[in-house]
């Protein structure tokens, strides 16, 4: 029997997403609001505050993706986030193994971290493979086509970040003198793992022509990076070269670019209903 895609998000995908959300929100609350207590309530003590808040902001961005997944809207709207999350969880598992001596297996928050990053590198891609057959491959009604220049731009950004992430994972010492706040070999690799999420996200979404498939990812990344800028303002002492530096400028420009794209797409003509079939 031929399968007819319905663009639905499977119940199992929604359940797993709902289970993941509280862990992400809790990690955000601890790392962003209580960075001094990361050693007590998180997997390990993270210094400086900026690093802890960077990670926490990333978790709440991820929580948005999984909330939207749990609510059960069209699958194609959240599907582009699953491969980036897979790359991230694999990176976190690799970093955990490489820096095993840095962690305390008796520390309950680390036990949760370990379980999360042993399970999710298997579960997330499984859900994506299982659910992807429901993608109808066509725009939804009232959708718009993303301009080619935006798609190529996103692909280029993803490729550049992928190189950066790979260097950080393989040679974390390379990042120690480059980065704008203090890193250790462990946090350099953690940082690179987060950038692997951005890299795969850029490469994945750059292939999508449907604006409806971009919006959830843009909100997720935009929320994360807006909170990064806020964290920078709150922690100026963590930046030896000053809060205004190449990284915060790039983040600000990225947010402006995303906002500009959203405004442009709101005015872009929607596809005719006859093309949505």
C-alpha positions as CSV (number, residue, x, y, z in Angstrom):
1,X,0.0,0.0,0.0
2,X,1.3,3.4,-0.9
3,X,1.8,5.8,2.0
4,X,0.1,9.2,1.7
5,X,1.9,11.8,3.7
6,X,-0.3,13.9,6.0
7,X,2.3,16.3,7.5
8,X,1.3,15.2,10.9
9,X,3.7,15.0,13.9
10,X,3.4,11.5,15.4
11,X,2.2,11.0,18.9
12,X,5.5,9.4,20.0
13,X,7.4,12.4,18.6
14,X,5.2,14.7,20.6
15,X,5.5,12.7,23.8
16,X,9.3,12.6,23.7
17,X,9.4,16.4,23.0
18,X,7.1,17.0,25.9
19,X,9.4,14.9,28.2
20,X,12.5,16.8,27.0
21,X,11.1,20.3,27.6
22,X,11.2,20.4,31.4
23,X,14.9,19.3,31.4
24,X,15.7,22.2,29.0
25,X,13.8,24.8,31.0
26,X,15.4,23.6,34.3
27,X,18.9,23.9,32.7
28,X,18.0,27.4,31.5
29,X,16.7,28.5,34.9
30,X,19.9,27.2,36.7
31,X,22.5,28.4,34.2
32,X,21.0,31.7,33.2
33,X,19.6,32.8,36.6
34,X,22.0,31.1,39.0
35,X,25.4,30.8,37.2
36,X,27.2,30.9,40.5
37,X,25.5,27.7,41.6
38,X,26.1,25.6,38.4
39,X,28.4,23.3,40.4
40,X,25.6,22.6,42.8
41,X,22.6,22.2,40.5
42,X,24.1,21.4,37.1
43,X,26.4,18.7,35.7
44,X,29.6,20.6,36.6
45,X,30.8,24.1,37.7
46,X,30.9,26.4,34.7
47,X,33.0,29.5,34.6
48,X,32.8,32.4,33.8
49,X,29.1,33.5,34.2
50,X,29.0,34.3,30.5
51,X,29.7,30.7,29.5
52,X,27.1,29.3,31.8
53,X,24.5,31.8,30.5
54,X,25.4,31.1,26.9
55,X,24.6,27.4,27.5
56,X,21.4,28.3,29.4
57,X,20.2,30.5,26.6
58,X,20.8,27.7,24.2
59,X,18.7,25.4,26.2
60,X,15.7,27.7,26.3
61,X,16.0,28.1,22.5
62,X,15.9,24.4,22.2
63,X,12.9,24.3,24.6
64,X,10.9,26.4,22.1
65,X,11.5,23.9,19.3
66,X,10.4,21.0,21.5
67,X,7.3,22.9,22.8
68,X,6.2,23.5,19.2
69,X,6.8,19.8,18.5
70,X,4.8,18.7,21.5
71,X,1.9,20.9,20.5
72,X,1.6,18.8,17.3
73,X,1.5,21.2,14.5
74,X,2.5,20.3,10.9
75,X,5.7,18.2,10.9
76,X,7.6,20.1,8.3
77,X,7.6,23.2,10.6
78,X,9.7,21.5,13.2
79,X,11.5,18.8,11.2
80,X,14.5,21.0,10.3
81,X,15.5,21.2,14.0
82,X,15.9,17.5,14.5
83,X,19.2,17.0,12.7
84,X,20.9,20.0,14.3
85,X,19.8,18.7,17.7
86,X,21.2,15.3,16.8
87,X,24.6,16.9,15.9
88,X,24.6,18.7,19.2
89,X,23.7,15.7,21.4
90,X,26.4,13.6,19.7
91,X,28.9,16.4,20.4
92,X,27.9,16.5,24.0
93,X,28.3,12.8,24.4
94,X,31.7,12.9,22.7
95,X,32.8,15.8,25.0
96,X,31.6,13.9,28.0
97,X,33.7,10.9,27.1
98,X,36.8,13.0,26.2
99,X,36.6,14.9,29.5
100,X,35.3,12.1,31.7
101,X,37.8,12.9,34.5
102,X,36.4,16.4,34.8
103,X,33.0,15.0,36.0
104,X,31.8,13.4,39.2
105,X,29.7,10.4,38.5
106,X,28.3,10.6,42.1
107,X,26.8,14.1,41.4
108,X,23.1,13.6,40.6
109,X,22.9,16.5,38.0
110,X,25.7,14.9,36.1
111,X,23.9,11.5,36.2
112,X,21.0,13.3,34.5
113,X,23.3,14.9,32.0
114,X,24.8,11.5,31.2
115,X,21.5,9.8,30.8
116,X,20.2,12.6,28.6
117,X,23.2,12.5,26.2
118,X,23.4,8.8,26.0
119,X,19.7,8.5,25.1
120,X,19.0,11.5,22.9
121,X,21.7,10.8,20.2
122,X,19.7,7.7,19.5
123,X,16.1,8.9,20.1
124,X,16.2,12.2,18.2
125,X,17.4,10.8,14.9
126,X,15.1,7.8,15.2
127,X,12.1,10.2,15.6
128,X,13.2,12.2,12.6
129,X,13.7,9.1,10.4
130,X,10.3,7.7,11.5
131,X,8.3,11.0,11.1
132,X,9.9,12.4,8.0
133,X,7.8,10.2,5.7
134,X,4.9,12.5,6.7
135,X,6.4,15.5,5.0
136,X,4.3,16.3,2.0
137,X,7.2,18.2,0.4
138,X,5.0,21.0,-0.7
139,X,4.2,24.4,0.8
140,X,1.2,24.8,3.1
141,X,-1.7,27.0,2.1
142,X,-0.7,30.7,2.3
143,X,3.0,29.8,2.4
144,X,5.7,31.9,0.7
145,X,9.0,30.9,-0.9
146,X,12.2,31.9,0.7
147,X,14.4,34.0,-1.6
148,X,17.4,32.1,-3.1
149,X,19.8,34.7,-1.7
150,X,18.5,34.0,1.9
151,X,18.9,30.2,1.4
152,X,22.4,30.5,0.0
153,X,23.3,32.9,2.7
154,X,22.1,30.5,5.4
155,X,24.0,27.7,3.8
156,X,27.2,29.7,3.7
157,X,26.8,30.7,7.4
158,X,26.3,27.0,8.3
159,X,29.4,26.0,6.3
160,X,31.6,28.6,8.0
161,X,30.3,27.7,11.5
162,X,30.8,24.0,10.7
163,X,34.5,24.6,10.1
164,X,34.7,26.6,13.4
165,X,32.9,23.8,15.3
166,X,35.1,21.1,13.9
167,X,38.3,23.0,14.8
168,X,36.9,23.5,18.3
169,X,36.0,19.8,18.8
170,X,39.3,18.5,17.4
171,X,41.7,21.2,18.7
172,X,40.0,23.1,21.6
173,X,43.3,24.8,22.4
174,X,42.9,26.8,19.2
175,X,39.8,28.5,20.6
176,X,41.4,29.4,23.9
177,X,43.3,32.5,22.6
178,X,40.6,33.3,20.0
179,X,37.5,33.5,22.1
180,X,36.1,36.6,23.7
181,X,35.7,35.1,27.2
182,X,37.9,32.7,29.1
183,X,37.6,29.0,28.1
184,X,39.1,25.8,29.3
185,X,39.6,22.7,27.0
186,X,36.2,21.4,28.3
187,X,34.2,24.6,27.7
188,X,35.9,25.1,24.3
189,X,34.6,21.8,23.2
190,X,31.2,22.5,24.7
191,X,31.1,25.8,22.8
192,X,32.1,23.9,19.6
193,X,29.2,21.5,20.3
194,X,26.7,24.3,20.4
195,X,28.2,25.7,17.2
196,X,27.7,22.2,15.6
197,X,24.0,22.8,16.2
198,X,24.1,26.1,14.4
199,X,26.2,24.7,11.6
200,X,23.9,21.7,10.8
201,X,20.9,24.0,11.3
202,X,22.2,26.5,8.7
203,X,23.0,23.7,6.2
204,X,19.6,22.0,6.8
205,X,17.4,25.1,6.6
206,X,19.3,26.4,3.7
207,X,17.8,23.6,1.6
208,X,14.3,24.6,2.5
209,X,12.2,26.8,0.2
210,X,9.1,26.9,2.4
211,X,9.0,29.9,4.7
212,X,6.8,27.9,7.1
213,X,9.7,25.5,7.6
214,X,12.0,28.4,8.6
215,X,10.0,30.2,11.2
216,X,10.3,27.9,14.2
217,X,14.1,27.6,13.8
218,X,14.5,31.3,13.4
219,X,12.6,32.0,16.6
220,X,14.6,29.4,18.5
221,X,17.9,30.7,17.3
222,X,16.8,34.3,17.7
223,X,15.7,33.8,21.3
224,X,19.0,32.1,22.1
225,X,21.1,34.9,20.7
226,X,19.0,37.7,22.1
227,X,19.6,36.2,25.5
228,X,23.4,35.9,24.7
229,X,23.5,39.7,24.1
230,X,21.6,40.3,27.4
231,X,24.1,38.1,29.2
232,X,27.0,40.0,27.7
233,X,25.5,43.3,29.0
234,X,25.0,41.8,32.4
235,X,28.6,40.4,32.6
236,X,31.0,43.0,31.2
237,X,33.8,41.8,33.4
238,X,33.9,38.5,31.6
239,X,35.1,40.2,28.4
240,X,38.8,41.2,28.7
241,X,38.6,43.0,25.4
242,X,35.3,44.7,26.2
243,X,31.6,43.8,25.6
244,X,31.7,45.2,22.1
245,X,33.8,42.7,20.3
246,X,33.8,40.6,17.1
247,X,31.5,38.0,18.5
248,X,28.8,40.2,20.0
249,X,28.9,42.4,16.9
250,X,28.3,39.3,14.7
251,X,25.5,38.2,17.0
252,X,23.8,41.6,16.8
253,X,24.2,41.7,13.1
254,X,22.7,38.1,12.8
255,X,19.7,39.2,14.9
256,X,19.2,42.2,12.7
257,X,19.4,40.1,9.6
258,X,16.9,37.6,10.9
259,X,14.5,40.4,11.9
260,X,14.9,41.9,8.4
261,X,14.1,38.6,6.8
262,X,11.0,38.1,8.9
263,X,9.8,41.6,8.0
264,X,10.5,41.0,4.3
265,X,8.7,37.6,4.3
266,X,5.6,39.2,5.9
267,X,5.3,41.4,2.8
268,X,6.2,38.7,0.3
269,X,3.2,37.4,-1.7
270,X,1.9,34.1,-0.5
271,X,1.7,31.2,-3.0
272,X,-1.6,30.7,-4.7
273,X,-3.8,28.0,-3.3
274,X,-3.6,26.1,-6.6
275,X,0.2,25.6,-6.1
276,X,-0.4,24.0,-2.7
277,X,-1.5,20.4,-3.5
